[in-house]
Amino acid sequence: MRITVRVPATSANLGAGFDCFGLALDLCNEVTLDTEAEPGVTWEGEGADELPTDGSDLISRAIATAAGREGAELSPFRMSAVNRIPLERGLGSSSAAAVAGVVLGELLADPSREVDPATVVELVAQIEGHPDNAAACAYGGFTLAVEGGVVRLDPHPSLRPVVMIPQARSSTEASRRALEDRVPREDAVFNLQQSALTVVAMTQRPDLLSWALRDRLHQRPRLEAVPEVLSVYLELEGARLPVCLSGAGPTLIAFESEAHPVPDPGAGWRALRPGVRALGFEVFAR
């Protein structure tokens, strides 16, 4: 059996939507599992020289967890991955790995099944802990990860995300330690207002994005930890371009138009324009 799964990068939080909003991006990893090839693990692309090849990686662990949940015994297999999502940059690389692994594990247990995105998100949240990224990775489009499930919405077709990736890295766990456990009531109310506005902006009124993407709960402390990112963020905000941290950062995601393009952030940065992805994971069986 040979199965390939394609999984997209994601941008979570999106301003005020802390641990809730997710947007799928058309920047995808592909993972192939082959039960008839010589067992082993190989990597190409992002992180190829640093990811483990002994089966301790997140994809392999998620495969084992998903298959074990179904009571299936794993036969030896070869796993090969092509990574296009940068690691530890706030683009959901961990969630993409976990989603790919869960989907592959489910199919190993029962190749005839239709993998349910809701089941994938539930299991990934247990494995990796971030349902906002997992939701967008599994369902595609613009998602709201809420208690009890996921709501998927169609993003406005004119959205043009620009992903600005610095050299610096940041883990979600480390960046969370910079956040306050308690917030003032007025800041909580502000974020509720901005979250509601963001849903409208992402799906119906992209012209409202520069107003909608403001936040008082998580962005400022995370930005202050990487001054070079804060500087670019303030420049874009000052130019009234819609911009926010992508996930926990340090990547920034901005939204441009023909009239208002996002400028090159300069040396030490990569700027990608991946587009929004309507689909979540895809399975190719051969």
Secondary structure as UniProt FT lines:
FT   STRAND          2..12
FT   TURN            14..16
FT   TURN            18..20
FT   STRAND          21..34
FT   TURN            35..36
FT   STRAND          40..45
FT   TURN            46..50
FT   HELIX           58..69
FT   TURN            70..71
FT   STRAND          78..83
FT   TURN            87..88
FT   HELIX           93..109
FT   TURN            111..112
FT   HELIX           117..127
FT   HELIX           131..139
FT   STRAND          142..146
FT   TURN            147..148
FT   STRAND          149..153
FT   TURN            157..158
FT   STRAND          161..166
FT   HELIX           172..176
FT   TURN            177..178
FT   HELIX           185..203
FT   HELIX           206..208
FT   HELIX           209..212
FT   HELIX           219..224
FT   HELIX           227..238
FT   TURN            239..240
FT   STRAND          243..245
FT   TURN            247..248
FT   STRAND          252..255
FT   TURN            267..268
FT   STRAND          269..272
FT   STRAND          282..285
//
